Amino acid sequence: MKKNVLMLFLLSALVLTGCGMNQNELAPQAPVQENAQEAAQTAEPAAVSNGFVNAGSEEYVPVYQMPDESSTAIARGFTSDPVEIYSLQGQWYQVKIDGLSGYIKADQITFTKPEPQVTEAAQQAEASVAESVIVEVQYDAEGIAQPKSYADYEAYDSGRNAYCSVESCYIYKSASTTGEKREADKLYKGDAVTVYGTYNGFYYIGTDSGSGYDLMGYVQTKSITIGTPPAAQDKSYSATQGYVDVAECNVRSSPSKETNDNVVETIKRGTQFTILDFDGYWYHISYNGKTGYVSYKMVSVS
């Protein structure tokens, strides 16, 4: 009798096992997000850290397009220049410097701000300035320091053609980075300038502001290359659409860079717009239900 009961129990267990459903088959499946991989690829990653360039005894370090010294050098990093760090790839950091993405060797990045390298030439220049008698600085009506105010200012007879060779740089009202910036305070890569002279690591320059007058001021020599400016970007008078192709672009309420009082918004790379009009320098645009003016140097159009 006991044997029959045991057999009946085992038979029942087998039947139940055979008819049972897999728990995983019953569990609801998580919905698969469409284009998830594409979204992950297009999302801009966040910086994981911040650091500074350390060029050591060199004047600067090259910023490469790829983590390879044989790739194109797309920018220069000077000691103490800040960088955003995105990843470590072997012996290279992927960084963003002055809004430009590239690669710098890991041993040329530090996480504490280094003191800029003082070269022998800089020490001699500093000593020369210290020995000179600097007259009281005189300013013009726009608040720009007159070059003749500086002892040892070297004037160029007829000016020299040059251009901005970095992503962007400030124009100062005097020969000092601690001094006041011009209201229309930036040059962008490729912007043509005329260099009228040099003093203590600064060029005294004039540049077309896009408003029909020369914008005068002082720019650090490391940001300017003497020579013929690169070919100007093609201008399109028939284009109807465009997008921002620099890290960021000021939108102005009027077609003028005379001051920054007319800056209404800064839009980022990739922002699309419709072109309403073009005067040869300024595109009058419509974007996100708003209108404004942007420099042709900041955008690509079609």
C-alpha positions in Angstrom: 0.0 0.0 0.0 2.7 2.4 0.9 4.5 1.5 -2.3 1.4 2.5 -4.4 1.0 5.8 -2.6 4.7 6.7 -3.2 4.3 5.9 -6.9 1.1 8.0 -7.1 3.0 10.9 -5.5 5.9 10.7 -7.9 3.6 10.4 -10.9 1.7 13.6 -9.8 4.9 15.5 -9.4 6.0 14.6 -12.9 2.7 15.7 -14.4 2.8 19.0 -12.6 6.3 19.6 -13.6 5.6 18.9 -17.2 2.6 21.2 -17.3 4.3 24.1 -15.4 5.1 27.4 -17.1 8.6 28.9 -17.1 8.6 31.9 -14.7 10.7 33.9 -17.2 8.1 33.2 -20.0 5.4 34.8 -17.8 7.5 37.9 -16.8 6.6 41.0 -18.9 9.4 42.1 -21.2 10.8 45.6 -20.7 9.9 47.8 -23.8 12.9 48.3 -26.1 13.5 52.0 -26.7 13.6 52.7 -30.4 16.8 54.1 -31.8 18.4 53.8 -28.3 21.9 53.2 -29.8 21.5 56.2 -32.1 20.4 58.4 -29.2 23.4 57.3 -27.2 25.7 58.1 -30.1 24.3 61.6 -30.7 24.1 62.6 -27.0 27.1 64.8 -26.1 29.0 63.2 -23.3 29.7 65.2 -20.1 33.2 66.1 -19.1 34.5 63.8 -16.3 37.1 66.2 -15.0 38.8 69.6 -15.5 42.5 70.2 -15.9 45.2 72.5 -17.2 47.8 72.4 -20.0 51.4 72.0 -18.8 53.8 72.7 -21.7 56.8 72.4 -19.5 59.8 74.1 -21.2 58.0 74.2 -24.5 56.1 77.3 -25.7 53.0 75.3 -26.2 51.7 71.7 -26.8 49.8 70.7 -30.0 46.2 69.6 -29.8 45.7 66.8 -32.2 42.6 65.7 -34.1 43.2 62.1 -33.2 45.2 60.4 -30.4 48.2 60.1 -32.7 51.1 62.5 -33.3 50.9 61.9 -37.0 47.3 63.3 -37.1 46.5 66.9 -37.8 47.3 69.5 -35.1 44.2 71.6 -34.8 45.1 74.0 -32.0 47.7 75.0 -29.5 47.6 74.7 -25.7 49.6 77.0 -23.6 50.7 76.4 -20.0 47.8 77.0 -17.5 45.2 77.0 -20.3 42.0 75.3 -18.9 40.7 72.1 -20.5 37.7 69.8 -20.0 38.6 66.2 -19.9 36.3 63.5 -21.4 38.3 60.3 -21.5 41.7 58.7 -21.2 42.7 56.7 -24.3 46.1 55.0 -23.7 48.6 57.9 -23.2 46.1 60.5 -24.5 43.4 62.6 -22.9 40.4 63.5 -25.0 39.8 67.2 -24.2 37.9 70.3 -25.1 39.9 73.5 -25.1 38.5 76.9 -26.2 35.4 75.0 -27.4 37.5 72.8 -29.7 37.6 69.0 -29.2 40.9 67.1 -29.6 43.6 65.1 -27.9 46.6 66.1 -25.7 49.2 63.7 -24.3 48.3 62.7 -20.8 51.7 63.8 -19.4 51.0 67.4 -20.7 47.8 67.7 -18.5 47.8 68.6 -14.8 45.0 68.8 -12.3 46.4 71.8 -10.4 47.0 75.1 -12.3 50.7 75.4 -13.1 52.5 78.7 -13.3 53.1 79.8 -16.9 56.7 78.9 -18.1 58.9 82.0 -18.0 61.2 81.8 -20.9 64.6 83.6 -21.0 63.2 86.0 -23.6 60.3 86.8 -21.4 62.6 87.4 -18.4 64.7 89.8 -20.5 61.6 91.6 -21.7 60.3 91.9 -18.1 63.7 93.2 -16.9 63.7 95.7 -19.8 60.3 97.0 -18.9 61.3 97.2 -15.2 64.2 99.4 -16.2 62.2 101.6 -18.5 60.4 104.7 -17.4 56.7 104.1 -18.1 54.8 107.3 -18.6 51.3 107.8 -17.4 49.0 105.9 -19.7 46.8 108.1 -21.9 43.4 106.9 -23.1 41.4 107.9 -26.2 37.6 108.7 -26.2 36.7 105.0 -26.4 38.9 104.2 -23.4 41.7 102.5 -25.4 45.2 103.0 -24.1 47.4 104.9 -26.5 50.4 102.8 -27.6 52.8 105.8 -27.2 52.0 105.7 -23.5 54.0 102.5 -23.1 57.8 102.7 -22.9 59.4 100.3 -25.4 56.3 100.1 -27.6 57.6 99.0 -31.0 55.5 100.6 -33.8 55.4 99.1 -37.3 55.7 101.7 -40.0 52.7 100.7 -42.1 51.1 97.9 -40.1 51.3 94.2 -40.9 48.6 91.9 -42.1 47.7 89.1 -39.6 44.9 86.9 -38.4 43.5 85.2 -35.3 45.0 81.7 -35.3 43.1 80.3 -32.2 39.5 79.4 -31.7 38.8 82.8 -30.1 40.6 85.5 -28.1 39.8 88.7 -26.3 40.5 92.2 -27.4 41.6 94.3 -24.4 41.6 98.1 -23.9 45.1 98.1 -22.6 48.1 95.8 -22.8 47.1 93.6 -19.8 44.8 90.5 -19.4 43.6 92.0 -16.1 42.5 95.1 -17.9 39.1 95.9 -19.3 38.0 94.0 -22.4 36.5 95.8 -25.4 32.7 95.6 -25.4 32.9 93.9 -28.8 35.5 91.8 -27.1 36.4 88.8 -29.2 38.2 87.7 -32.4 37.5 84.3 -33.9 39.7 82.0 -35.9 40.5 83.4 -39.3 39.5 87.0 -38.4 41.8 89.4 -40.3 43.6 92.1 -38.3 46.2 94.7 -38.9 49.0 94.8 -36.4 50.3 98.3 -35.8 52.9 97.5 -33.2 54.0 95.3 -30.2 54.5 95.7 -26.5 55.3 93.2 -23.7 53.5 90.2 -25.2 50.7 92.1 -26.8 49.9 93.3 -30.3 48.2 96.7 -30.8 45.7 95.8 -33.6 42.8 97.1 -35.6 40.1 94.9 -37.1 36.9 95.3 -39.1 34.1 94.8 -36.6 31.4 94.3 -39.3 30.0 97.8 -38.6 32.1 99.8 -41.0 34.8 101.0 -38.6 38.1 99.7 -37.2 37.9 98.2 -33.7 41.2 99.0 -32.0 42.7 97.2 -29.0 45.3 94.8 -27.6 45.5 91.1 -28.2 48.1 88.6 -26.8 50.7 87.8 -29.4 50.2 84.0 -28.9 46.7 84.3 -30.4 47.8 86.1 -33.6 49.8 84.9 -36.6 51.5 87.5 -38.8 50.8 86.8 -42.5 48.1 86.7 -45.1 44.8 85.7 -43.5 43.2 82.5 -44.8 40.7 82.8 -47.6 37.4 84.3 -46.4 34.4 82.0 -46.1 32.2 82.0 -49.2 29.2 84.3 -48.8 25.8 83.3 -50.1 23.2 85.9 -50.9 20.7 83.3 -52.0 20.8 80.9 -49.1 17.6 80.3 -47.2 18.6 77.9 -44.4 21.6 77.6 -42.1 23.0 76.4 -38.8 25.6 77.4 -36.2 29.0 75.7 -36.9 31.0 77.0 -34.0 30.8 76.2 -30.3 28.5 79.1 -29.7 27.3 82.2 -31.5 25.9 85.5 -30.3 22.5 86.6 -31.7 22.1 90.4 -31.8 19.1 92.6 -32.0 20.8 94.8 -34.6 23.6 94.2 -37.2 26.5 95.6 -35.3 29.4 94.5 -33.1 30.1 98.0 -31.9 29.1 97.0 -28.3 27.7 93.8 -26.7 24.6 95.7 -25.5 22.6 94.3 -28.5 23.4 90.6 -27.7 20.0 89.0 -26.9 21.0 85.3 -26.8 23.9 82.9 -27.3 23.0 79.8 -29.4 25.0 76.6 -29.6 26.6 74.6 -32.4 24.0 72.9 -34.6 21.1 75.4 -34.0 19.2 75.7 -37.2 17.6 78.8 -38.6 15.8 80.4 -41.6 17.6 83.3 -43.4 15.5 86.4 -43.9 18.1 88.7 -45.4 21.9 89.1 -45.8 23.9 92.3 -46.1 27.3 90.7 -46.8 28.3 90.4 -43.2 25.2 89.8 -41.1 22.5 87.2 -41.7 19.0 88.3 -40.4 17.6 85.0 -39.2 14.5 83.4 -37.7 14.9 80.6 -35.2 12.8 79.0 -32.4 10.1 81.7 -33.0 12.6 84.6 -32.6 14.5 86.8 -35.0 18.0 88.4 -34.8 21.3 88.9 -36.5 24.4 86.6 -36.6 27.8 87.0 -38.3 28.4 85.0 -41.4 31.6 83.8 -39.9 29.8 81.8 -37.3 27.5 79.8 -39.5 27.1 77.5 -42.5 24.3 78.1 -44.9 22.6 76.4 -47.9 
